[in-house]
Amino acid sequence: MLVSLATACISDETTQCDANIKVLHEVEPRKLTSASGRVLTGKVRLQFIVENDGAVSNIEVLESPSSVFVRSAKMALEEW
């Protein structure tokens, strides 16, 4: 599964979007498997806010081929 960053915003009194935010710690989403044991793949586009302390909040799903990928993608992004 690929998590692509759509927009990263720094949260303060006015919301500022910055495409130059650098990821310091990236966690891959857990691999999902079907009942037959096949690894499922898909691309999830997320929008989120990077707080002043670097924490990720307000994660929104912009695009996902299936809801099965959303939880895994959000959980991984929360660890960034």
mmCIF file of the N, C-alpha and C atoms, coordinates in Angstrom:
data_MODEL
# 
_entry.id   MODEL 
# 
loop_
_atom_site.group_PDB 
_atom_site.id 
_atom_site.type_symbol 
_atom_site.label_atom_id 
_atom_site.label_alt_id 
_atom_site.label_comp_id 
_atom_site.label_asym_id 
_atom_site.label_entity_id 
_atom_site.label_seq_id 
_atom_site.pdbx_PDB_ins_code 
_atom_site.Cartn_x 
_atom_site.Cartn_y 
_atom_site.Cartn_z 
_atom_site.occupancy 
_atom_site.B_iso_or_equiv 
_atom_site.pdbx_formal_charge 
_atom_site.auth_seq_id 
_atom_site.auth_comp_id 
_atom_site.auth_asym_id 
_atom_site.auth_atom_id 
_atom_site.pdbx_PDB_model_num 
ATOM 1   N N  . MET A 1 1  ? 0.846   -1.155  0.000  1.00 0.00 ? 1  MET A N  1 
ATOM 2   C CA . MET A 1 1  ? 0.000   0.000   0.000  1.00 0.00 ? 1  MET A CA 1 
ATOM 3   C C  . MET A 1 1  ? 0.900   1.228   0.000  1.00 0.00 ? 1  MET A C  1 
ATOM 4   N N  . LEU A 1 2  ? 0.548   2.209   -0.776 1.00 0.00 ? 2  LEU A N  1 
ATOM 5   C CA . LEU A 1 2  ? 1.303   3.446   -0.864 1.00 0.00 ? 2  LEU A CA 1 
ATOM 6   C C  . LEU A 1 2  ? 0.486   4.569   -0.255 1.00 0.00 ? 2  LEU A C  1 
ATOM 7   N N  . VAL A 1 3  ? 1.082   5.294   0.664  1.00 0.00 ? 3  VAL A N  1 
ATOM 8   C CA . VAL A 1 3  ? 0.433   6.466   1.240  1.00 0.00 ? 3  VAL A CA 1 
ATOM 9   C C  . VAL A 1 3  ? 1.106   7.668   0.621  1.00 0.00 ? 3  VAL A C  1 
ATOM 10  N N  . SER A 1 4  ? 0.365   8.473   -0.101 1.00 0.00 ? 4  SER A N  1 
ATOM 11  C CA . SER A 1 4  ? 0.972   9.657   -0.703 1.00 0.00 ? 4  SER A CA 1 
ATOM 12  C C  . SER A 1 4  ? 0.483   10.900  0.031  1.00 0.00 ? 4  SER A C  1 
ATOM 13  N N  . LEU A 1 5  ? 1.369   11.833  0.196  1.00 0.00 ? 5  LEU A N  1 
ATOM 14  C CA . LEU A 1 5  ? 1.025   13.059  0.901  1.00 0.00 ? 5  LEU A CA 1 
ATOM 15  C C  . LEU A 1 5  ? 0.388   14.026  -0.077 1.00 0.00 ? 5  LEU A C  1 
ATOM 16  N N  . ALA A 1 6  ? -0.824  14.428  0.196  1.00 0.00 ? 6  ALA A N  1 
ATOM 17  C CA . ALA A 1 6  ? -1.526  15.349  -0.696 1.00 0.00 ? 6  ALA A CA 1 
ATOM 18  C C  . ALA A 1 6  ? -1.196  16.789  -0.315 1.00 0.00 ? 6  ALA A C  1 
ATOM 19  N N  . THR A 1 7  ? -1.409  17.127  0.921  1.00 0.00 ? 7  THR A N  1 
ATOM 20  C CA . THR A 1 7  ? -1.134  18.475  1.403  1.00 0.00 ? 7  THR A CA 1 
ATOM 21  C C  . THR A 1 7  ? -0.725  18.366  2.855  1.00 0.00 ? 7  THR A C  1 
ATOM 22  N N  . ALA A 1 8  ? 0.324   19.030  3.231  1.00 0.00 ? 8  ALA A N  1 
ATOM 23  C CA . ALA A 1 8  ? 0.716   19.080  4.638  1.00 0.00 ? 8  ALA A CA 1 
ATOM 24  C C  . ALA A 1 8  ? 0.590   20.514  5.099  1.00 0.00 ? 8  ALA A C  1 
ATOM 25  N N  . CYS A 1 9  ? -0.109  20.720  6.189  1.00 0.00 ? 9  CYS A N  1 
ATOM 26  C CA . CYS A 1 9  ? -0.328  22.074  6.698  1.00 0.00 ? 9  CYS A CA 1 
ATOM 27  C C  . CYS A 1 9  ? 0.201   22.195  8.118  1.00 0.00 ? 9  CYS A C  1 
ATOM 28  N N  . ILE A 1 10 ? 0.790   23.332  8.413  1.00 0.00 ? 10 ILE A N  1 
ATOM 29  C CA . ILE A 1 10 ? 1.261   23.623  9.757  1.00 0.00 ? 10 ILE A CA 1 
ATOM 30  C C  . ILE A 1 10 ? 0.148   24.365  10.472 1.00 0.00 ? 10 ILE A C  1 
ATOM 31  N N  . SER A 1 11 ? -0.199  23.885  11.657 1.00 0.00 ? 11 SER A N  1 
ATOM 32  C CA . SER A 1 11 ? -1.317  24.457  12.400 1.00 0.00 ? 11 SER A CA 1 
ATOM 33  C C  . SER A 1 11 ? -0.835  25.572  13.323 1.00 0.00 ? 11 SER A C  1 
ATOM 34  N N  . ASP A 1 12 ? -1.363  26.756  13.132 1.00 0.00 ? 12 ASP A N  1 
ATOM 35  C CA . ASP A 1 12 ? -1.159  27.860  14.057 1.00 0.00 ? 12 ASP A CA 1 
ATOM 36  C C  . ASP A 1 12 ? -2.389  28.746  13.957 1.00 0.00 ? 12 ASP A C  1 
ATOM 37  N N  . GLU A 1 13 ? -2.279  30.024  14.211 1.00 0.00 ? 13 GLU A N  1 
ATOM 38  C CA . GLU A 1 13 ? -3.465  30.880  14.160 1.00 0.00 ? 13 GLU A CA 1 
ATOM 39  C C  . GLU A 1 13 ? -4.073  30.950  12.759 1.00 0.00 ? 13 GLU A C  1 
ATOM 40  N N  . THR A 1 14 ? -3.251  30.884  11.745 1.00 0.00 ? 14 THR A N  1 
ATOM 41  C CA . THR A 1 14 ? -3.747  30.801  10.366 1.00 0.00 ? 14 THR A CA 1 
ATOM 42  C C  . THR A 1 14 ? -3.142  29.558  9.747  1.00 0.00 ? 14 THR A C  1 
ATOM 43  N N  . THR A 1 15 ? -3.930  28.821  9.021  1.00 0.00 ? 15 THR A N  1 
ATOM 44  C CA . THR A 1 15 ? -3.427  27.590  8.424  1.00 0.00 ? 15 THR A CA 1 
ATOM 45  C C  . THR A 1 15 ? -2.524  27.919  7.240  1.00 0.00 ? 15 THR A C  1 
ATOM 46  N N  . GLN A 1 16 ? -1.345  27.336  7.266  1.00 0.00 ? 16 GLN A N  1 
ATOM 47  C CA . GLN A 1 16 ? -0.376  27.537  6.193  1.00 0.00 ? 16 GLN A CA 1 
ATOM 48  C C  . GLN A 1 16 ? -0.049  26.181  5.589  1.00 0.00 ? 16 GLN A C  1 
ATOM 49  N N  . CYS A 1 17 ? -0.127  26.075  4.292  1.00 0.00 ? 17 CYS A N  1 
ATOM 50  C CA . CYS A 1 17 ? 0.239   24.821  3.643  1.00 0.00 ? 17 CYS A CA 1 
ATOM 51  C C  . CYS A 1 17 ? 1.672   24.924  3.144  1.00 0.00 ? 17 CYS A C  1 
ATOM 52  N N  . ASP A 1 18 ? 2.419   23.858  3.342  1.00 0.00 ? 18 ASP A N  1 
ATOM 53  C CA . ASP A 1 18 ? 3.825   23.842  2.984  1.00 0.00 ? 18 ASP A CA 1 
ATOM 54  C C  . ASP A 1 18 ? 4.158   22.503  2.354  1.00 0.00 ? 18 ASP A C  1 
ATOM 55  N N  . ALA A 1 19 ? 4.457   22.498  1.090  1.00 0.00 ? 19 ALA A N  1 
ATOM 56  C CA . ALA A 1 19 ? 4.809   21.267  0.390  1.00 0.00 ? 19 ALA A CA 1 
ATOM 57  C C  . ALA A 1 19 ? 6.230   20.827  0.721  1.00 0.00 ? 19 ALA A C  1 
ATOM 58  N N  . ASN A 1 20 ? 6.991   21.621  1.475  1.00 0.00 ? 20 ASN A N  1 
ATOM 59  C CA . ASN A 1 20 ? 8.384   21.308  1.770  1.00 0.00 ? 20 ASN A CA 1 
ATOM 60  C C  . ASN A 1 20 ? 8.585   20.700  3.147  1.00 0.00 ? 20 ASN A C  1 
ATOM 61  N N  . ILE A 1 21 ? 7.535   20.226  3.781  1.00 0.00 ? 21 ILE A N  1 
ATOM 62  C CA . ILE A 1 21 ? 7.682   19.577  5.074  1.00 0.00 ? 21 ILE A CA 1 
ATOM 63  C C  . ILE A 1 21 ? 8.449   18.277  4.876  1.00 0.00 ? 21 ILE A C  1 
ATOM 64  N N  . LYS A 1 22 ? 9.434   18.044  5.720  1.00 0.00 ? 22 LYS A N  1 
ATOM 65  C CA . LYS A 1 22 ? 10.294  16.871  5.593  1.00 0.00 ? 22 LYS A CA 1 
ATOM 66  C C  . LYS A 1 22 ? 9.853   15.790  6.574  1.00 0.00 ? 22 LYS A C  1 
ATOM 67  N N  . VAL A 1 23 ? 9.668   14.589  6.083  1.00 0.00 ? 23 VAL A N  1 
ATOM 68  C CA . VAL A 1 23 ? 9.311   13.457  6.920  1.00 0.00 ? 23 VAL A CA 1 
ATOM 69  C C  . VAL A 1 23 ? 10.579  12.971  7.612  1.00 0.00 ? 23 VAL A C  1 
ATOM 70  N N  . LEU A 1 24 ? 10.559  12.949  8.941  1.00 0.00 ? 24 LEU A N  1 
ATOM 71  C CA . LEU A 1 24 ? 11.713  12.497  9.708  1.00 0.00 ? 24 LEU A CA 1 
ATOM 72  C C  . LEU A 1 24 ? 11.594  11.038  10.125 1.00 0.00 ? 24 LEU A C  1 
ATOM 73  N N  . HIS A 1 25 ? 10.363  10.564  10.249 1.00 0.00 ? 25 HIS A N  1 
ATOM 74  C CA . HIS A 1 25 ? 10.128  9.183   10.677 1.00 0.00 ? 25 HIS A CA 1 
ATOM 75  C C  . HIS A 1 25 ? 8.916   8.654   9.920  1.00 0.00 ? 25 HIS A C  1 
ATOM 76  N N  . GLU A 1 26 ? 9.125   7.695   9.055  1.00 0.00 ? 26 GLU A N  1 
ATOM 77  C CA . GLU A 1 26 ? 8.036   7.166   8.236  1.00 0.00 ? 26 GLU A CA 1 
ATOM 78  C C  . GLU A 1 26 ? 7.728   5.735   8.651  1.00 0.00 ? 26 GLU A C  1 
ATOM 79  N N  . VAL A 1 27 ? 6.469   5.460   8.877  1.00 0.00 ? 27 VAL A N  1 
ATOM 80  C CA . VAL A 1 27 ? 6.009   4.123   9.234  1.00 0.00 ? 27 VAL A CA 1 
ATOM 81  C C  . VAL A 1 27 ? 5.180   3.594   8.073  1.00 0.00 ? 27 VAL A C  1 
ATOM 82  N N  . GLU A 1 28 ? 5.528   2.414   7.592  1.00 0.00 ? 28 GLU A N  1 
ATOM 83  C CA . GLU A 1 28 ? 4.771   1.793   6.504  1.00 0.00 ? 28 GLU A CA 1 
ATOM 84  C C  . GLU A 1 28 ? 3.461   1.229   7.047  1.00 0.00 ? 28 GLU A C  1 
ATOM 85  N N  . PRO A 1 29 ? 2.373   1.360   6.297  1.00 0.00 ? 29 PRO A N  1 
ATOM 86  C CA . PRO A 1 29 ? 1.111   0.726   6.709  1.00 0.00 ? 29 PRO A CA 1 
ATOM 87  C C  . PRO A 1 29 ? 1.303   -0.787  6.791  1.00 0.00 ? 29 PRO A C  1 
ATOM 88  N N  . ARG A 1 30 ? 0.574   -1.422  7.692  1.00 0.00 ? 30 ARG A N  1 
ATOM 89  C CA . ARG A 1 30 ? 0.707   -2.880  7.799  1.00 0.00 ? 30 ARG A CA 1 
ATOM 90  C C  . ARG A 1 30 ? 0.165   -3.525  6.532  1.00 0.00 ? 30 ARG A C  1 
ATOM 91  N N  . LYS A 1 31 ? 0.759   -4.642  6.176  1.00 0.00 ? 31 LYS A N  1 
ATOM 92  C CA . LYS A 1 31 ? 0.322   -5.354  4.972  1.00 0.00 ? 31 LYS A CA 1 
ATOM 93  C C  . LYS A 1 31 ? -1.023  -6.021  5.243  1.00 0.00 ? 31 LYS A C  1 
ATOM 94  N N  . LEU A 1 32 ? -1.910  -5.903  4.283  1.00 0.00 ? 32 LEU A N  1 
ATOM 95  C CA . LEU A 1 32 ? -3.228  -6.516  4.373  1.00 0.00 ? 32 LEU A CA 1 
ATOM 96  C C  . LEU A 1 32 ? -3.263  -7.726  3.459  1.00 0.00 ? 32 LEU A C  1 
ATOM 97  N N  . THR A 1 33 ? -3.900  -8.798  3.920  1.00 0.00 ? 33 THR A N  1 
ATOM 98  C CA . THR A 1 33 ? -4.003  -10.001 3.094  1.00 0.00 ? 33 THR A CA 1 
ATOM 99  C C  . THR A 1 33 ? -5.467  -10.393 2.944  1.00 0.00 ? 33 THR A C  1 
ATOM 100 N N  . SER A 1 34 ? -5.749  -11.028 1.825  1.00 0.00 ? 34 SER A N  1 
ATOM 101 C CA . SER A 1 34 ? -7.108  -11.522 1.570  1.00 0.00 ? 34 SER A CA 1 
ATOM 102 C C  . SER A 1 34 ? -7.268  -12.871 2.262  1.00 0.00 ? 34 SER A C  1 
ATOM 103 N N  . ALA A 1 35 ? -8.469  -13.401 2.226  1.00 0.00 ? 35 ALA A N  1 
ATOM 104 C CA . ALA A 1 35 ? -8.733  -14.703 2.833  1.00 0.00 ? 35 ALA A CA 1 
ATOM 105 C C  . ALA A 1 35 ? -7.881  -15.798 2.188  1.00 0.00 ? 35 ALA A C  1 
ATOM 106 N N  . SER A 1 36 ? -7.527  -15.618 0.916  1.00 0.00 ? 36 SER A N  1 
ATOM 107 C CA . SER A 1 36 ? -6.709  -16.623 0.223  1.00 0.00 ? 36 SER A CA 1 
ATOM 108 C C  . SER A 1 36 ? -5.218  -16.429 0.482  1.00 0.00 ? 36 SER A C  1 
ATOM 109 N N  . GLY A 1 37 ? -4.864  -15.407 1.279  1.00 0.00 ? 37 GLY A N  1 
ATOM 110 C CA . GLY A 1 37 ? -3.457  -15.187 1.606  1.00 0.00 ? 37 GLY A CA 1 
ATOM 111 C C  . GLY A 1 37 ? -2.724  -14.226 0.691  1.00 0.00 ? 37 GLY A C  1 
ATOM 112 N N  . ARG A 1 38 ? -3.402  -13.694 -0.333 1.00 0.00 ? 38 ARG A N  1 
ATOM 113 C CA . ARG A 1 38 ? -2.777  -12.722 -1.233 1.00 0.00 ? 38 ARG A CA 1 
ATOM 114 C C  . ARG A 1 38 ? -2.606  -11.388 -0.521 1.00 0.00 ? 38 ARG A C  1 
ATOM 115 N N  . VAL A 1 39 ? -1.489  -10.720 -0.789 1.00 0.00 ? 39 VAL A N  1 
ATOM 116 C CA . VAL A 1 39 ? -1.271  -9.385  -0.229 1.00 0.00 ? 39 VAL A CA 1 
ATOM 117 C C  . VAL A 1 39 ? -2.085  -8.386  -1.045 1.00 0.00 ? 39 VAL A C  1 
ATOM 118 N N  . LEU A 1 40 ? -2.874  -7.571  -0.367 1.00 0.00 ? 40 LEU A N  1 
ATOM 119 C CA . LEU A 1 40 ? -3.691  -6.554  -1.028 1.00 0.00 ? 40 LEU A CA 1 
ATOM 120 C C  . LEU A 1 40 ? -2.878  -5.273  -1.169 1.00 0.00 ? 40 LEU A C  1 
ATOM 121 N N  . THR A 1 41 ? -3.009  -4.617  -2.296 1.00 0.00 ? 41 THR A N  1 
ATOM 122 C CA . THR A 1 41 ? -2.295  -3.357  -2.510 1.00 0.00 ? 41 THR A CA 1 
ATOM 123 C C  . THR A 1 41 ? -3.268  -2.289  -2.980 1.00 0.00 ? 41 THR A C  1 
ATOM 124 N N  . GLY A 1 42 ? -2.937  -1.054  -2.679 1.00 0.00 ? 42 GLY A N  1 
ATOM 125 C CA . GLY A 1 42 ? -3.760  0.059   -3.102 1.00 0.00 ? 42 GLY A CA 1 
ATOM 126 C C  . GLY A 1 42 ? -3.090  1.363   -2.738 1.00 0.00 ? 42 GLY A C  1 
ATOM 127 N N  . LYS A 1 43 ? -3.548  2.438   -3.316 1.00 0.00 ? 43 LYS A N  1 
ATOM 128 C CA . LYS A 1 43 ? -2.991  3.761   -3.061 1.00 0.00 ? 43 LYS A CA 1 
ATOM 129 C C  . LYS A 1 43 ? -4.023  4.593   -2.306 1.00 0.00 ? 43 LYS A C  1 
ATOM 130 N N  . VAL A 1 44 ? -3.592  5.188   -1.199 1.00 0.00 ? 44 VAL A N  1 
ATOM 131 C CA . VAL A 1 44 ? -4.466  6.024   -0.380 1.00 0.00 ? 44 VAL A CA 1 
ATOM 132 C C  . VAL A 1 44 ? -3.881  7.433   -0.365 1.00 0.00 ? 44 VAL A C  1 
ATOM 133 N N  . ARG A 1 45 ? -4.705  8.428   -0.709 1.00 0.00 ? 45 ARG A N  1 
ATOM 134 C CA . ARG A 1 45 ? -4.278  9.836   -0.635 1.00 0.00 ? 45 ARG A CA 1 
ATOM 135 C C  . ARG A 1 45 ? -4.894  10.455  0.605  1.00 0.00 ? 45 ARG A C  1 
ATOM 136 N N  . LEU A 1 46 ? -4.041  11.062  1.431  1.00 0.00 ? 46 LEU A N  1 
ATOM 137 C CA . LEU A 1 46 ? -4.481  11.646  2.687  1.00 0.00 ? 46 LEU A CA 1 
ATOM 138 C C  . LEU A 1 46 ? -4.123  13.119  2.748  1.00 0.00 ? 46 LEU A C  1 
ATOM 139 N N  . GLN A 1 47 ? -4.914  13.855  3.483  1.00 0.00 ? 47 GLN A N  1 
ATOM 140 C CA . GLN A 1 47 ? -4.618  15.255  3.792  1.00 0.00 ? 47 GLN A CA 1 
ATOM 141 C C  . GLN A 1 47 ? -4.582  15.345  5.311  1.00 0.00 ? 47 GLN A C  1 
ATOM 142 N N  . PHE A 1 48 ? -3.636  16.109  5.856  1.00 0.00 ? 48 PHE A N  1 
ATOM 143 C CA . PHE A 1 48 ? -3.497  16.162  7.300  1.00 0.00 ? 48 PHE A CA 1 
ATOM 144 C C  . PHE A 1 48 ? -2.832  17.460  7.720  1.00 0.00 ? 48 PHE A C  1 
ATOM 145 N N  . ILE A 1 49 ? -2.816  17.694  9.022  1.00 0.00 ? 49 ILE A N  1 
ATOM 146 C CA . ILE A 1 49 ? -2.160  18.870  9.581  1.00 0.00 ? 49 ILE A CA 1 
ATOM 147 C C  . ILE A 1 49 ? -0.947  18.401  10.376 1.00 0.00 ? 49 ILE A C  1 
ATOM 148 N N  . VAL A 1 50 ? 0.170   19.085  10.206 1.00 0.00 ? 50 VAL A N  1 
ATOM 149 C CA . VAL A 1 50 ? 1.349   18.853  11.029 1.00 0.00 ? 50 VAL A CA 1 
ATOM 150 C C  . VAL A 1 50 ? 1.353   19.951  12.086 1.00 0.00 ? 50 VAL A C  1 
ATOM 151 N N  . GLU A 1 51 ? 1.211   19.549  13.341 1.00 0.00 ? 51 GLU A N  1 
ATOM 152 C CA . GLU A 1 51 ? 1.171   20.495  14.449 1.00 0.00 ? 51 GLU A CA 1 
ATOM 153 C C  . GLU A 1 51 ? 2.563   21.076  14.705 1.00 0.00 ? 51 GLU A C  1 
ATOM 154 N N  . ASN A 1 52 ? 2.625   22.126  15.508 1.00 0.00 ? 52 ASN A N  1 
ATOM 155 C CA . ASN A 1 52 ? 3.909   22.764  15.820 1.00 0.00 ? 52 ASN A CA 1 
ATOM 156 C C  . ASN A 1 52 ? 4.918   21.793  16.414 1.00 0.00 ? 52 ASN A C  1 
ATOM 157 N N  . ASP A 1 53 ? 4.437   20.795  17.156 1.00 0.00 ? 53 ASP A N  1 
ATOM 158 C CA . ASP A 1 53 ? 5.344   19.821  17.769 1.00 0.00 ? 53 ASP A CA 1 
ATOM 159 C C  . ASP A 1 53 ? 5.680   18.661  16.833 1.00 0.00 ? 53 ASP A C  1 
ATOM 160 N N  . GLY A 1 54 ? 5.180   18.705  15.596 1.00 0.00 ? 54 GLY A N  1 
ATOM 161 C CA . GLY A 1 54 ? 5.463   17.676  14.606 1.00 0.00 ? 54 GLY A CA 1 
ATOM 162 C C  . GLY A 1 54 ? 4.433   16.563  14.560 1.00 0.00 ? 54 GLY A C  1 
ATOM 163 N N  . ALA A 1 55 ? 3.494   16.553  15.483 1.00 0.00 ? 55 ALA A N  1 
ATOM 164 C CA . ALA A 1 55 ? 2.454   15.524  15.489 1.00 0.00 ? 55 ALA A CA 1 
ATOM 165 C C  . ALA A 1 55 ? 1.509   15.723  14.302 1.00 0.00 ? 55 ALA A C  1 
ATOM 166 N N  . VAL A 1 56 ? 0.953   14.645  13.833 1.00 0.00 ? 56 VAL A N  1 
ATOM 167 C CA . VAL A 1 56 ? 0.009   14.674  12.718 1.00 0.00 ? 56 VAL A CA 1 
ATOM 168 C C  . VAL A 1 56 ? -1.413  14.643  13.280 1.00 0.00 ? 56 VAL A C  1 
ATOM 169 N N  . SER A 1 57 ? -2.290  15.507  12.762 1.00 0.00 ? 57 SER A N  1 
ATOM 170 C CA . SER A 1 57 ? -3.681  15.530  13.220 1.00 0.00 ? 57 SER A CA 1 
ATOM 171 C C  . SER A 1 57 ? -4.616  15.790  12.047 1.00 0.00 ? 57 SER A C  1 
ATOM 172 N N  . ASN A 1 58 ? -5.903  15.716  12.316 1.00 0.00 ? 58 ASN A N  1 
ATOM 173 C CA . ASN A 1 58 ? -6.952  15.995  11.318 1.00 0.00 ? 58 ASN A CA 1 
ATOM 174 C C  . ASN A 1 58 ? -6.718  15.246  10.005 1.00 0.00 ? 58 ASN A C  1 
ATOM 175 N N  . ILE A 1 59 ? -6.480  13.964  10.096 1.00 0.00 ? 59 ILE A N  1 
ATOM 176 C CA . ILE A 1 59 ? -6.233  13.149  8.908  1.00 0.00 ? 59 ILE A CA 1 
ATOM 177 C C  . ILE A 1 59 ? -7.544  12.958  8.160  1.00 0.00 ? 59 ILE A C  1 
ATOM 178 N N  . GLU A 1 60 ? -7.537  13.313  6.889  1.00 0.00 ? 60 GLU A N  1 
ATOM 179 C CA . GLU A 1 60 ? -8.712  13.146  6.030  1.00 0.00 ? 60 GLU A CA 1 
ATOM 180 C C  . GLU A 1 60 ? -8.330  12.298  4.823  1.00 0.00 ? 60 GLU A C  1 
ATOM 181 N N  . VAL A 1 61 ? -9.211  11.411  4.449  1.00 0.00 ? 61 VAL A N  1 
ATOM 182 C CA . VAL A 1 61 ? -8.992  10.568  3.276  1.00 0.00 ? 61 VAL A CA 1 
ATOM 183 C C  . VAL A 1 61 ? -9.494  11.312  2.045  1.00 0.00 ? 61 VAL A C  1 
ATOM 184 N N  . LEU A 1 62 ? -8.618  11.515  1.085  1.00 0.00 ? 62 LEU A N  1 
ATOM 185 C CA . LEU A 1 62 ? -9.005  12.157  -0.172 1.00 0.00 ? 62 LEU A CA 1 
ATOM 186 C C  . LEU A 1 62 ? -9.366  11.129  -1.237 1.00 0.00 ? 62 LEU A C  1 
ATOM 187 N N  . GLU A 1 63 ? -8.696  9.984   -1.174 1.00 0.00 ? 63 GLU A N  1 
ATOM 188 C CA . GLU A 1 63 ? -8.940  8.961   -2.191 1.00 0.00 ? 63 GLU A CA 1 
ATOM 189 C C  . GLU A 1 63 ? -8.458  7.611   -1.672 1.00 0.00 ? 63 GLU A C  1 
ATOM 190 N N  . SER A 1 64 ? -9.254  6.580   -1.890 1.00 0.00 ? 64 SER A N  1 
ATOM 191 C CA . SER A 1 64 ? -8.872  5.219   -1.521 1.00 0.00 ? 64 SER A CA 1 
ATOM 192 C C  . SER A 1 64 ? -9.678  4.254   -2.383 1.00 0.00 ? 64 SER A C  1 
ATOM 193 N N  . PRO A 1 65 ? -9.033  3.210   -2.903 1.00 0.00 ? 65 PRO A N  1 
ATOM 194 C CA . PRO A 1 65 ? -9.766  2.254   -3.734 1.00 0.00 ? 65 PRO A CA 1 
ATOM 195 C C  . PRO A 1 65 ? -10.771 1.431   -2.932 1.00 0.00 ? 65 PRO A C  1 
ATOM 196 N N  . SER A 1 66 ? -10.557 1.348   -1.615 1.00 0.00 ? 66 SER A N  1 
ATOM 197 C CA . SER A 1 66 ? -11.454 0.571   -0.759 1.00 0.00 ? 66 SER A CA 1 
ATOM 198 C C  . SER A 1 66 ? -11.281 1.036   0.682  1.00 0.00 ? 66 SER A C  1 
ATOM 199 N N  . SER A 1 67 ? -12.345 0.953   1.445  1.00 0.00 ? 67 SER A N  1 
ATOM 200 C CA . SER A 1 67 ? -12.264 1.354   2.851  1.00 0.00 ? 67 SER A CA 1 
ATOM 201 C C  . SER A 1 67 ? -11.349 0.433   3.652  1.00 0.00 ? 67 SER A C  1 
ATOM 202 N N  . VAL A 1 68 ? -11.048 -0.732  3.133  1.00 0.00 ? 68 VAL A N  1 
ATOM 203 C CA . VAL A 1 68 ? -10.184 -1.674  3.842  1.00 0.00 ? 68 VAL A CA 1 
ATOM 204 C C  . VAL A 1 68 ? -8.781  -1.099  4.067  1.00 0.00 ? 68 VAL A C  1 
ATOM 205 N N  . PHE A 1 69 ? -8.335  -0.175  3.211  1.00 0.00 ? 69 PHE A N  1 
ATOM 206 C CA . PHE A 1 69 ? -7.000  0.398   3.324  1.00 0.00 ? 69 PHE A CA 1 
ATOM 207 C C  . PHE A 1 69 ? -6.940  1.598   4.272  1.00 0.00 ? 69 PHE A C  1 
ATOM 208 N N  . VAL A 1 70 ? -8.060  2.235   4.536  1.00 0.00 ? 70 VAL A N  1 
ATOM 209 C CA . VAL A 1 70 ? -8.086  3.515   5.247  1.00 0.00 ? 70 VAL A CA 1 
ATOM 210 C C  . VAL A 1 70 ? -7.533  3.396   6.664  1.00 0.00 ? 70 VAL A C  1 
ATOM 211 N N  . ARG A 1 71 ? -7.989  2.436   7.421  1.00 0.00 ? 71 ARG A N  1 
ATOM 212 C CA . ARG A 1 71 ? -7.540  2.302   8.815  1.00 0.00 ? 71 ARG A CA 1 
ATOM 213 C C  . ARG A 1 71 ? -6.033  2.099   8.897  1.00 0.00 ? 71 ARG A C  1 
ATOM 214 N N  . SER A 1 72 ? -5.509  1.216   8.078  1.00 0.00 ? 72 SER A N  1 
ATOM 215 C CA . SER A 1 72 ? -4.074  0.948   8.089  1.00 0.00 ? 72 SER A CA 1 
ATOM 216 C C  . SER A 1 72 ? -3.266  2.184   7.706  1.00 0.00 ? 72 SER A C  1 
ATOM 217 N N  . ALA A 1 73 ? -3.731  2.919   6.704  1.00 0.00 ? 73 ALA A N  1 
ATOM 218 C CA . ALA A 1 73 ? -3.029  4.127   6.263  1.00 0.00 ? 73 ALA A CA 1 
ATOM 219 C C  . ALA A 1 73 ? -3.045  5.195   7.352  1.00 0.00 ? 73 ALA A C  1 
ATOM 220 N N  . LYS A 1 74 ? -4.200  5.398   7.987  1.00 0.00 ? 74 LYS A N  1 
ATOM 221 C CA . LYS A 1 74 ? -4.309  6.395   9.056  1.00 0.00 ? 74 LYS A CA 1 
ATOM 222 C C  . LYS A 1 74 ? -3.435  6.017   10.250 1.00 0.00 ? 74 LYS A C  1 
ATOM 223 N N  . MET A 1 75 ? -3.444  4.763   10.639 1.00 0.00 ? 75 MET A N  1 
ATOM 224 C CA . MET A 1 75 ? -2.638  4.324   11.779 1.00 0.00 ? 75 MET A CA 1 
ATOM 225 C C  . MET A 1 75 ? -1.147  4.533   11.505 1.00 0.00 ? 75 MET A C  1 
ATOM 226 N N  . ALA A 1 76 ? -0.709  4.262   10.294 1.00 0.00 ? 76 ALA A N  1 
ATOM 227 C CA . ALA A 1 76 ? 0.695   4.466   9.949  1.00 0.00 ? 76 ALA A CA 1 
ATOM 228 C C  . ALA A 1 76 ? 1.045   5.949   9.990  1.00 0.00 ? 76 ALA A C  1 
ATOM 229 N N  . LEU A 1 77 ? 0.192   6.779   9.423  1.00 0.00 ? 77 LEU A N  1 
ATOM 230 C CA . LEU A 1 77 ? 0.451   8.222   9.377  1.00 0.00 ? 77 LEU A CA 1 
ATOM 231 C C  . LEU A 1 77 ? 0.487   8.836   10.782 1.00 0.00 ? 77 LEU A C  1 
ATOM 232 N N  . GLU A 1 78 ? -0.317  8.338   11.692 1.00 0.00 ? 78 GLU A N  1 
ATOM 233 C CA . GLU A 1 78 ? -0.314  8.838   13.073 1.00 0.00 ? 78 GLU A CA 1 
ATOM 234 C C  . GLU A 1 78 ? 1.028   8.606   13.766 1.00 0.00 ? 78 GLU A C  1 
ATOM 235 N N  . GLU A 1 79 ? 1.819   7.660   13.262 1.00 0.00 ? 79 GLU A N  1 
ATOM 236 C CA . GLU A 1 79 ? 3.129   7.362   13.840 1.00 0.00 ? 79 GLU A CA 1 
ATOM 237 C C  . GLU A 1 79 ? 4.247   8.196   13.229 1.00 0.00 ? 79 GLU A C  1 
ATOM 238 N N  . TRP A 1 80 ? 3.953   9.000   12.211 1.00 0.00 ? 80 TRP A N  1 
ATOM 239 C CA . TRP A 1 80 ? 4.993   9.808   11.563 1.00 0.00 ? 80 TRP A CA 1 
ATOM 240 C C  . TRP A 1 80 ? 5.452   10.901  12.479 1.00 0.00 ? 80 TRP A C  1 
# 
